[in-house]
Amino acid sequence: MKNFYYLLTLFFLVSCTSNTILEKPKDLIPKDTMSLLIEEMMIASSSKFIKNKFQENEVNYMALVYERFKIDSLRFQRSNLYYISKIDDYQKIIEKATQSLEAKKALYAAQKTRLDSIRKDSIKKIKTNAKLMDSVKKLELAPIQ
């Protein structure tokens, strides 16, 4: 009887695999647009934890992403399910979105480094000018003999 349960469990595990590819929806989002859409969604979902300029937290930006791409959530869901069923295509879409995000991250890091170095140079220049002004004031205040 114990062997029967093991055999039954093994049968259920083997029979549960599914290799179905869903039917292509009529309003399928193209792969390149889907990659851009997923990239924007990654940014929008990560910005949920950062305060905006009005000091508001946990704002849902997904509606703005849908509006920008002129789609609705149902169309995205159907397209996403279709691409998930074709895992090779979905993998390429996700990789493209991730690479684009990494490139943007590197660009912004380089800009931040550049601005920080400019800011440090400006502060150093201001400090040098302040020291010069102090020495000039001391000379002006010193009595002429």
VMD Tcl script that builds the backbone (N, CA, C; Angstrom):
set m [mol new atoms 435]
animate dup $m
set s [atomselect $m all]
$s set {name element resname resid chain x y z} {
  {N N MET 1 A 0.815 -1.185 0.000}
  {CA C MET 1 A 0.000 0.000 0.000}
  {C C MET 1 A 0.866 1.260 0.000}
  {N N LYS 2 A 1.960 1.200 0.720}
  {CA C LYS 2 A 2.866 2.333 0.793}
  {C C LYS 2 A 3.465 2.620 -0.580}
  {N N ASN 3 A 3.800 1.578 -1.294}
  {CA C ASN 3 A 4.360 1.747 -2.633}
  {C C ASN 3 A 3.327 2.364 -3.582}
  {N N PHE 4 A 2.081 2.015 -3.374}
  {CA C PHE 4 A 1.018 2.571 -4.209}
  {C C PHE 4 A 0.947 4.099 -4.049}
  {N N TYR 5 A 1.074 4.588 -2.821}
  {CA C TYR 5 A 1.046 6.038 -2.579}
  {C C TYR 5 A 2.252 6.727 -3.199}
  {N N TYR 6 A 3.408 6.111 -3.100}
  {CA C TYR 6 A 4.595 6.679 -3.746}
  {C C TYR 6 A 4.412 6.737 -5.257}
  {N N LEU 7 A 3.874 5.680 -5.820}
  {CA C LEU 7 A 3.635 5.636 -7.257}
  {C C LEU 7 A 2.593 6.676 -7.672}
  {N N LEU 8 A 1.555 6.825 -6.896}
  {CA C LEU 8 A 0.513 7.806 -7.170}
  {C C LEU 8 A 1.070 9.240 -7.089}
  {N N THR 9 A 1.888 9.500 -6.095}
  {CA C THR 9 A 2.508 10.819 -5.940}
  {C C THR 9 A 3.432 11.112 -7.116}
  {N N LEU 10 A 4.210 10.151 -7.512}
  {CA C LEU 10 A 5.107 10.308 -8.655}
  {C C LEU 10 A 4.300 10.564 -9.925}
  {N N PHE 11 A 3.205 9.866 -10.095}
  {CA C PHE 11 A 2.346 10.061 -11.262}
  {C C PHE 11 A 1.801 11.485 -11.313}
  {N N PHE 12 A 1.338 12.009 -10.189}
  {CA C PHE 12 A 0.812 13.375 -10.151}
  {C C PHE 12 A 1.892 14.403 -10.437}
  {N N LEU 13 A 3.081 14.195 -9.927}
  {CA C LEU 13 A 4.163 15.141 -10.174}
  {C C LEU 13 A 4.544 15.182 -11.652}
  {N N VAL 14 A 4.580 14.037 -12.284}
  {CA C VAL 14 A 4.950 13.959 -13.695}
  {C C VAL 14 A 3.833 14.505 -14.578}
  {N N SER 15 A 2.612 14.276 -14.217}
  {CA C SER 15 A 1.499 14.686 -15.061}
  {C C SER 15 A 1.175 16.171 -14.928}
  {N N CYS 16 A 1.739 16.857 -13.965}
  {CA C CYS 16 A 1.410 18.259 -13.753}
  {C C CYS 16 A 2.206 19.210 -14.638}
  {N N THR 17 A 3.142 18.740 -15.389}
  {CA C THR 17 A 3.902 19.634 -16.254}
  {C C THR 17 A 3.045 20.048 -17.438}
  {N N SER 18 A 3.178 21.306 -17.806}
  {CA C SER 18 A 2.376 21.848 -18.889}
  {C C SER 18 A 3.269 22.639 -19.825}
  {N N ASN 19 A 3.223 22.353 -21.076}
  {CA C ASN 19 A 4.016 23.061 -22.077}
  {C C ASN 19 A 3.105 23.781 -23.060}
  {N N THR 20 A 2.049 24.357 -22.571}
  {CA C THR 20 A 1.112 25.019 -23.458}
  {C C THR 20 A 1.581 26.426 -23.770}
  {N N ILE 21 A 1.415 26.811 -25.016}
  {CA C ILE 21 A 1.663 28.172 -25.449}
  {C C ILE 21 A 0.299 28.783 -25.715}
  {N N LEU 22 A 0.058 29.899 -25.067}
  {CA C LEU 22 A -1.240 30.532 -25.192}
  {C C LEU 22 A -1.451 31.091 -26.590}
  {N N GLU 23 A -2.694 31.284 -26.919}
  {CA C GLU 23 A -3.048 31.838 -28.218}
  {C C GLU 23 A -2.635 33.307 -28.265}
  {N N LYS 24 A -2.110 33.732 -29.414}
  {CA C LYS 24 A -1.650 35.101 -29.574}
  {C C LYS 24 A -2.851 36.057 -29.532}
  {N N PRO 25 A -2.828 37.038 -28.604}
  {CA C PRO 25 A -3.960 37.971 -28.525}
  {C C PRO 25 A -3.996 38.905 -29.735}
  {N N LYS 26 A -5.178 39.424 -30.033}
  {CA C LYS 26 A -5.328 40.335 -31.173}
  {C C LYS 26 A -4.562 41.633 -30.958}
  {N N ASP 27 A -4.570 42.113 -29.735}
  {CA C ASP 27 A -3.922 43.387 -29.430}
  {C C ASP 27 A -2.581 43.190 -28.713}
  {N N LEU 28 A -1.776 42.269 -29.207}
  {CA C LEU 28 A -0.482 41.944 -28.599}
  {C C LEU 28 A 0.452 43.147 -28.679}
  {N N ILE 29 A 1.107 43.432 -27.582}
  {CA C ILE 29 A 2.102 44.501 -27.547}
  {C C ILE 29 A 3.372 43.968 -28.192}
  {N N PRO 30 A 3.976 44.709 -29.149}
  {CA C PRO 30 A 5.216 44.236 -29.788}
  {C C PRO 30 A 6.342 44.059 -28.774}
  {N N LYS 31 A 7.312 43.211 -29.132}
  {CA C LYS 31 A 8.392 42.867 -28.202}
  {C C LYS 31 A 9.200 44.084 -27.763}
  {N N ASP 32 A 9.559 44.972 -28.694}
  {CA C ASP 32 A 10.373 46.128 -28.321}
  {C C ASP 32 A 9.601 47.080 -27.398}
  {N N THR 33 A 8.317 47.260 -27.688}
  {CA C THR 33 A 7.485 48.096 -26.821}
  {C C THR 33 A 7.294 47.426 -25.462}
  {N N MET 34 A 7.156 46.129 -25.470}
  {CA C MET 34 A 6.997 45.391 -24.216}
  {C C MET 34 A 8.243 45.535 -23.348}
  {N N SER 35 A 9.411 45.532 -23.972}
  {CA C SER 35 A 10.649 45.703 -23.240}
  {C C SER 35 A 10.712 47.093 -22.603}
  {N N LEU 36 A 10.353 48.121 -23.363}
  {CA C LEU 36 A 10.321 49.478 -22.818}
  {C C LEU 36 A 9.288 49.606 -21.702}
  {N N LEU 37 A 8.147 48.961 -21.911}
  {CA C LEU 37 A 7.072 48.993 -20.921}
  {C C LEU 37 A 7.516 48.338 -19.615}
  {N N ILE 38 A 8.158 47.207 -19.708}
  {CA C ILE 38 A 8.638 46.510 -18.503}
  {C C ILE 38 A 9.724 47.334 -17.812}
  {N N GLU 39 A 10.574 47.977 -18.597}
  {CA C GLU 39 A 11.601 48.852 -18.020}
  {C C GLU 39 A 10.954 49.988 -17.223}
  {N N GLU 40 A 9.973 50.641 -17.810}
  {CA C GLU 40 A 9.274 51.724 -17.116}
  {C C GLU 40 A 8.539 51.203 -15.876}
  {N N MET 41 A 7.993 50.002 -15.979}
  {CA C MET 41 A 7.294 49.426 -14.829}
  {C C MET 41 A 8.266 49.107 -13.695}
  {N N MET 42 A 9.466 48.674 -14.034}
  {CA C MET 42 A 10.474 48.422 -12.999}
  {C C MET 42 A 10.820 49.723 -12.273}
  {N N ILE 43 A 10.970 50.792 -13.039}
  {CA C ILE 43 A 11.270 52.091 -12.435}
  {C C ILE 43 A 10.101 52.544 -11.565}
  {N N ALA 44 A 8.881 52.406 -12.099}
  {CA C ALA 44 A 7.692 52.843 -11.357}
  {C C ALA 44 A 7.504 52.040 -10.080}
  {N N SER 45 A 7.743 50.752 -10.142}
  {CA C SER 45 A 7.554 49.933 -8.939}
  {C C SER 45 A 8.640 50.212 -7.903}
  {N N SER 46 A 9.846 50.533 -8.345}
  {CA C SER 46 A 10.898 50.836 -7.373}
  {C C SER 46 A 10.752 52.240 -6.804}
  {N N SER 47 A 10.091 53.133 -7.530}
  {CA C SER 47 A 9.922 54.497 -7.025}
  {C C SER 47 A 8.836 54.580 -5.968}
  {N N LYS 48 A 8.142 53.497 -5.723}
  {CA C LYS 48 A 7.089 53.475 -4.708}
  {C C LYS 48 A 7.657 53.760 -3.319}
  {N N PHE 49 A 8.911 53.436 -3.097}
  {CA C PHE 49 A 9.506 53.558 -1.773}
  {C C PHE 49 A 10.303 54.854 -1.595}
  {N N ILE 50 A 10.299 55.719 -2.614}
  {CA C ILE 50 A 11.043 56.971 -2.556}
  {C C ILE 50 A 10.040 58.117 -2.508}
  {N N LYS 51 A 10.290 59.073 -1.638}
  {CA C LYS 51 A 9.383 60.210 -1.526}
  {C C LYS 51 A 9.532 61.109 -2.750}
  {N N ASN 52 A 8.408 61.614 -3.243}
  {CA C ASN 52 A 8.450 62.529 -4.366}
  {C C ASN 52 A 8.607 63.963 -3.861}
  {N N LYS 53 A 8.509 64.948 -4.755}
  {CA C LYS 53 A 8.771 66.323 -4.349}
  {C C LYS 53 A 7.719 66.862 -3.369}
  {N N PHE 54 A 6.570 66.219 -3.281}
  {CA C PHE 54 A 5.548 66.621 -2.327}
  {C C PHE 54 A 5.647 65.829 -1.029}
  {N N GLN 55 A 6.751 65.090 -0.863}
  {CA C GLN 55 A 7.003 64.279 0.320}
  {C C GLN 55 A 5.953 63.191 0.515}
  {N N GLU 56 A 5.369 62.730 -0.583}
  {CA C GLU 56 A 4.402 61.643 -0.516}
  {C C GLU 56 A 5.130 60.336 -0.775}
  {N N ASN 57 A 4.740 59.327 -0.063}
  {CA C ASN 57 A 5.344 58.007 -0.199}
  {C C ASN 57 A 4.300 57.042 -0.740}
  {N N GLU 58 A 4.727 55.974 -1.330}
  {CA C GLU 58 A 3.862 54.911 -1.824}
  {C C GLU 58 A 2.806 55.411 -2.827}
  {N N VAL 59 A 3.242 56.207 -3.787}
  {CA C VAL 59 A 2.358 56.658 -4.854}
  {C C VAL 59 A 2.395 55.611 -5.957}
  {N N ASN 60 A 1.250 55.272 -6.523}
  {CA C ASN 60 A 1.189 54.265 -7.583}
  {C C ASN 60 A 1.404 54.947 -8.937}
  {N N TYR 61 A 2.549 54.678 -9.552}
  {CA C TYR 61 A 2.895 55.287 -10.825}
  {C C TYR 61 A 2.539 54.398 -12.021}
  {N N MET 62 A 1.989 53.217 -11.776}
  {CA C MET 62 A 1.662 52.308 -12.873}
  {C C MET 62 A 0.635 52.916 -13.825}
  {N N ALA 63 A -0.304 53.655 -13.287}
  {CA C ALA 63 A -1.308 54.293 -14.143}
  {C C ALA 63 A -0.649 55.260 -15.118}
  {N N LEU 64 A 0.391 55.943 -14.668}
  {CA C LEU 64 A 1.119 56.861 -15.552}
  {C C LEU 64 A 1.861 56.105 -16.651}
  {N N VAL 65 A 2.385 54.946 -16.305}
  {CA C VAL 65 A 3.081 54.132 -17.307}
  {C C VAL 65 A 2.088 53.649 -18.362}
  {N N TYR 66 A 0.927 53.163 -17.924}
  {CA C TYR 66 A -0.098 52.719 -18.872}
  {C C TYR 66 A -0.549 53.876 -19.756}
  {N N GLU 67 A -0.690 55.043 -19.161}
  {CA C GLU 67 A -1.129 56.206 -19.923}
  {C C GLU 67 A -0.074 56.614 -20.949}
  {N N ARG 68 A 1.195 56.544 -20.564}
  {CA C ARG 68 A 2.282 56.925 -21.473}
  {C C ARG 68 A 2.319 56.021 -22.698}
  {N N PHE 69 A 2.091 54.742 -22.499}
  {CA C PHE 69 A 2.128 53.793 -23.611}
  {C C PHE 69 A 0.757 53.606 -24.260}
  {N N LYS 70 A -0.237 54.319 -23.758}
  {CA C LYS 70 A -1.597 54.277 -24.294}
  {C C LYS 70 A -2.161 52.847 -24.345}
  {N N ILE 71 A -2.015 52.164 -23.223}
  {CA C ILE 71 A -2.573 50.818 -23.093}
  {C C ILE 71 A -3.331 50.748 -21.774}
  {N N ASP 72 A -4.059 49.680 -21.578}
  {CA C ASP 72 A -4.703 49.460 -20.291}
  {C C ASP 72 A -4.087 48.218 -19.643}
  {N N SER 73 A -4.403 48.009 -18.385}
  {CA C SER 73 A -3.783 46.916 -17.648}
  {C C SER 73 A -4.199 45.552 -18.192}
  {N N LEU 74 A -5.399 45.461 -18.735}
  {CA C LEU 74 A -5.862 44.190 -19.281}
  {C C LEU 74 A -5.062 43.804 -20.522}
  {N N ARG 75 A -4.783 44.780 -21.375}
  {CA C ARG 75 A -3.975 44.498 -22.573}
  {C C ARG 75 A -2.572 44.071 -22.167}
  {N N PHE 76 A -2.004 44.757 -21.180}
  {CA C PHE 76 A -0.687 44.363 -20.702}
  {C C PHE 76 A -0.716 42.951 -20.145}
  {N N GLN 77 A -1.740 42.635 -19.375}
  {CA C GLN 77 A -1.836 41.306 -18.764}
  {C C GLN 77 A -1.923 40.214 -19.826}
  {N N ARG 78 A -2.733 40.426 -20.858}
  {CA C ARG 78 A -2.844 39.413 -21.926}
  {C C ARG 78 A -1.519 39.246 -22.660}
  {N N SER 79 A -0.867 40.359 -22.970}
  {CA C SER 79 A 0.417 40.283 -23.666}
  {C C SER 79 A 1.475 39.639 -22.794}
  {N N ASN 80 A 1.484 39.989 -21.529}
  {CA C ASN 80 A 2.460 39.430 -20.602}
  {C C ASN 80 A 2.268 37.920 -20.457}
  {N N LEU 81 A 1.028 37.467 -20.334}
  {CA C LEU 81 A 0.770 36.024 -20.238}
  {C C LEU 81 A 1.214 35.297 -21.504}
  {N N TYR 82 A 0.981 35.912 -22.657}
  {CA C TYR 82 A 1.398 35.288 -23.917}
  {C C TYR 82 A 2.919 35.155 -23.964}
  {N N TYR 83 A 3.640 36.243 -23.612}
  {CA C TYR 83 A 5.100 36.183 -23.652}
  {C C TYR 83 A 5.657 35.252 -22.581}
  {N N ILE 84 A 4.999 35.156 -21.441}
  {CA C ILE 84 A 5.446 34.227 -20.406}
  {C C ILE 84 A 5.323 32.785 -20.899}
  {N N SER 85 A 4.300 32.514 -21.694}
  {CA C SER 85 A 4.155 31.157 -22.210}
  {C C SER 85 A 5.247 30.832 -23.225}
  {N N LYS 86 A 5.830 31.850 -23.826}
  {CA C LYS 86 A 6.983 31.666 -24.734}
  {C C LYS 86 A 8.210 32.177 -23.986}
  {N N ILE 87 A 8.747 31.340 -23.136}
  {CA C ILE 87 A 9.751 31.745 -22.160}
  {C C ILE 87 A 11.024 32.293 -22.808}
  {N N ASP 88 A 11.417 31.801 -23.975}
  {CA C ASP 88 A 12.626 32.300 -24.637}
  {C C ASP 88 A 12.450 33.761 -25.047}
  {N N ASP 89 A 11.298 34.095 -25.593}
  {CA C ASP 89 A 11.028 35.478 -25.980}
  {C C ASP 89 A 10.955 36.378 -24.744}
  {N N TYR 90 A 10.316 35.877 -23.723}
  {CA C TYR 90 A 10.169 36.671 -22.503}
  {C C TYR 90 A 11.527 36.923 -21.853}
  {N N GLN 91 A 12.385 35.928 -21.890}
  {CA C GLN 91 A 13.736 36.070 -21.341}
  {C C GLN 91 A 14.481 37.180 -22.072}
  {N N LYS 92 A 14.368 37.229 -23.390}
  {CA C LYS 92 A 15.034 38.275 -24.183}
  {C C LYS 92 A 14.456 39.656 -23.851}
  {N N ILE 93 A 13.154 39.731 -23.678}
  {CA C ILE 93 A 12.508 41.006 -23.353}
  {C C ILE 93 A 13.003 41.519 -22.002}
  {N N ILE 94 A 13.052 40.636 -21.017}
  {CA C ILE 94 A 13.505 41.022 -19.674}
  {C C ILE 94 A 14.981 41.411 -19.698}
  {N N GLU 95 A 15.805 40.663 -20.419}
  {CA C GLU 95 A 17.235 40.979 -20.504}
  {C C GLU 95 A 17.454 42.340 -21.155}
  {N N LYS 96 A 16.696 42.629 -22.204}
  {CA C LYS 96 A 16.821 43.922 -22.880}
  {C C LYS 96 A 16.444 45.061 -21.934}
  {N N ALA 97 A 15.377 44.883 -21.179}
  {CA C ALA 97 A 14.952 45.900 -20.216}
  {C C ALA 97 A 16.000 46.088 -19.124}
  {N N THR 98 A 16.556 44.999 -18.634}
  {CA C THR 98 A 17.569 45.066 -17.578}
  {C C THR 98 A 18.842 45.740 -18.075}
  {N N GLN 99 A 19.268 45.413 -19.295}
  {CA C GLN 99 A 20.455 46.035 -19.862}
  {C C GLN 99 A 20.259 47.538 -20.040}
  {N N SER 100 A 19.083 47.921 -20.475}
  {CA C SER 100 A 18.790 49.342 -20.640}
  {C C SER 100 A 18.825 50.069 -19.301}
  {N N LEU 101 A 18.274 49.432 -18.272}
  {CA C LEU 101 A 18.314 50.037 -16.936}
  {C C LEU 101 A 19.743 50.157 -16.416}
  {N N GLU 102 A 20.551 49.136 -16.666}
  {CA C GLU 102 A 21.951 49.181 -16.236}
  {C C GLU 102 A 22.709 50.288 -16.961}
  {N N ALA 103 A 22.442 50.480 -18.256}
  {CA C ALA 103 A 23.084 51.549 -19.015}
  {C C ALA 103 A 22.680 52.917 -18.467}
  {N N LYS 104 A 21.396 53.077 -18.159}
  {CA C LYS 104 A 20.933 54.346 -17.581}
  {C C LYS 104 A 21.569 54.579 -16.214}
  {N N LYS 105 A 21.696 53.520 -15.434}
  {CA C LYS 105 A 22.299 53.634 -14.112}
  {C C LYS 105 A 23.753 54.093 -14.232}
  {N N ALA 106 A 24.491 53.530 -15.178}
  {CA C ALA 106 A 25.887 53.912 -15.383}
  {C C ALA 106 A 25.987 55.368 -15.847}
  {N N LEU 107 A 25.084 55.783 -16.730}
  {CA C LEU 107 A 25.076 57.157 -17.224}
  {C C LEU 107 A 24.823 58.137 -16.087}
  {N N TYR 108 A 23.821 57.852 -15.257}
  {CA C TYR 108 A 23.506 58.748 -14.150}
  {C C TYR 108 A 24.605 58.744 -13.092}
  {N N ALA 109 A 25.266 57.626 -12.900}
  {CA C ALA 109 A 26.377 57.573 -11.948}
  {C C ALA 109 A 27.538 58.432 -12.436}
  {N N ALA 110 A 27.812 58.387 -13.745}
  {CA C ALA 110 A 28.879 59.217 -14.306}
  {C C ALA 110 A 28.526 60.701 -14.183}
  {N N GLN 111 A 27.280 61.046 -14.436}
  {CA C GLN 111 A 26.850 62.438 -14.290}
  {C C GLN 111 A 26.949 62.899 -12.844}
  {N N LYS 112 A 26.567 62.046 -11.926}
  {CA C LYS 112 A 26.631 62.394 -10.507}
  {C C LYS 112 A 28.081 62.604 -10.077}
  {N N THR 113 A 28.967 61.739 -10.540}
  {CA C THR 113 A 30.382 61.874 -10.214}
  {C C THR 113 A 30.923 63.192 -10.746}
  {N N ARG 114 A 30.550 63.513 -11.974}
  {CA C ARG 114 A 31.009 64.765 -12.600}
  {C C ARG 114 A 30.490 65.975 -11.824}
  {N N LEU 115 A 29.214 65.972 -11.486}
  {CA C LEU 115 A 28.645 67.090 -10.734}
  {C C LEU 115 A 29.243 67.201 -9.342}
  {N N ASP 116 A 29.517 66.056 -8.707}
  {CA C ASP 116 A 30.147 66.088 -7.392}
  {C C ASP 116 A 31.546 66.686 -7.466}
  {N N SER 117 A 32.298 66.355 -8.508}
  {CA C SER 117 A 33.648 66.910 -8.634}
  {C C SER 117 A 33.586 68.407 -8.916}
  {N N ILE 118 A 32.606 68.835 -9.716}
  {CA C ILE 118 A 32.433 70.275 -9.962}
  {C C ILE 118 A 32.068 70.983 -8.663}
  {N N ARG 119 A 31.185 70.386 -7.894}
  {CA C ARG 119 A 30.762 70.968 -6.616}
  {C C ARG 119 A 31.951 71.068 -5.654}
  {N N LYS 120 A 32.776 70.021 -5.598}
  {CA C LYS 120 A 33.947 70.050 -4.716}
  {C C LYS 120 A 34.922 71.133 -5.148}
  {N N ASP 121 A 35.130 71.274 -6.471}
  {CA C ASP 121 A 36.016 72.319 -6.970}
  {C C ASP 121 A 35.477 73.701 -6.625}
  {N N SER 122 A 34.165 73.882 -6.726}
  {CA C SER 122 A 33.549 75.172 -6.402}
  {C C SER 122 A 33.715 75.491 -4.924}
  {N N ILE 123 A 33.525 74.502 -4.077}
  {CA C ILE 123 A 33.679 74.718 -2.640}
  {C C ILE 123 A 35.130 75.063 -2.313}
  {N N LYS 124 A 36.053 74.364 -2.947}
  {CA C LYS 124 A 37.478 74.636 -2.719}
  {C C LYS 124 A 37.817 76.056 -3.170}
  {N N LYS 125 A 37.272 76.475 -4.288}
  {CA C LYS 125 A 37.522 77.818 -4.815}
  {C C LYS 125 A 36.944 78.871 -3.877}
  {N N ILE 126 A 35.759 78.621 -3.343}
  {CA C ILE 126 A 35.142 79.569 -2.410}
  {C C ILE 126 A 35.972 79.678 -1.141}
  {N N LYS 127 A 36.459 78.557 -0.640}
  {CA C LYS 127 A 37.291 78.585 0.565}
  {C C LYS 127 A 38.589 79.335 0.318}
  {N N THR 128 A 39.186 79.134 -0.850}
  {CA C THR 128 A 40.418 79.835 -1.198}
  {C C THR 128 A 40.154 81.332 -1.300}
  {N N ASN 129 A 39.059 81.707 -1.925}
  {CA C ASN 129 A 38.708 83.126 -2.037}
  {C C ASN 129 A 38.420 83.726 -0.664}
  {N N ALA 130 A 37.797 82.963 0.215}
  {CA C ALA 130 A 37.507 83.454 1.559}
  {C C ALA 130 A 38.800 83.712 2.324}
  {N N LYS 131 A 39.783 82.840 2.180}
  {CA C LYS 131 A 41.069 83.032 2.839}
  {C C LYS 131 A 41.770 84.262 2.278}
  {N N LEU 132 A 41.680 84.445 0.969}
  {CA C LEU 132 A 42.278 85.619 0.334}
  {C C LEU 132 A 41.625 86.900 0.840}
  {N N MET 133 A 40.299 86.883 0.936}
  {CA C MET 133 A 39.570 88.056 1.408}
  {C C MET 133 A 39.925 88.359 2.864}
  {N N ASP 134 A 40.101 87.328 3.670}
  {CA C ASP 134 A 40.485 87.530 5.064}
  {C C ASP 134 A 41.863 88.178 5.156}
  {N N SER 135 A 42.791 87.721 4.326}
  {CA C SER 135 A 44.131 88.301 4.360}
  {C C SER 135 A 44.122 89.735 3.840}
  {N N VAL 136 A 43.274 90.037 2.860}
  {CA C VAL 136 A 43.163 91.404 2.357}
  {C C VAL 136 A 42.563 92.298 3.443}
  {N N LYS 137 A 41.563 91.836 4.153}
  {CA C LYS 137 A 40.954 92.619 5.240}
  {C C LYS 137 A 41.961 92.888 6.339}
  {N N LYS 138 A 42.779 91.891 6.635}
  {CA C LYS 138 A 43.798 92.081 7.670}
  {C C LYS 138 A 44.790 93.164 7.241}
  {N N LEU 139 A 45.143 93.168 5.950}
  {CA C LEU 139 A 46.063 94.179 5.461}
  {C C LEU 139 A 45.429 95.563 5.504}
  {N N GLU 140 A 44.154 95.642 5.189}
  {CA C GLU 140 A 43.450 96.925 5.201}
  {C C GLU 140 A 43.315 97.443 6.630}
  {N N LEU 141 A 43.110 96.562 7.581}
  {CA C LEU 141 A 42.906 96.968 8.955}
  {C C LEU 141 A 44.226 97.292 9.675}
  {N N ALA 142 A 45.288 96.752 9.166}
  {CA C ALA 142 A 46.577 96.992 9.813}
  {C C ALA 142 A 46.978 98.462 9.624}
  {N N PRO 143 A 47.438 99.095 10.697}
  {CA C PRO 143 A 47.831 100.505 10.583}
  {C C PRO 143 A 49.106 100.631 9.745}
  {N N ILE 144 A 49.122 101.648 8.959}
  {CA C ILE 144 A 50.300 101.912 8.101}
  {C C ILE 144 A 51.320 102.645 8.945}
  {N N GLN 145 A 52.566 102.186 8.934}
  {CA C GLN 145 A 53.594 102.821 9.764}
  {C C GLN 145 A 54.671 103.418 8.923}
}
mol reanalyze $m
mol bondsrecalc $m
mol representation Tube
mol addrep $m
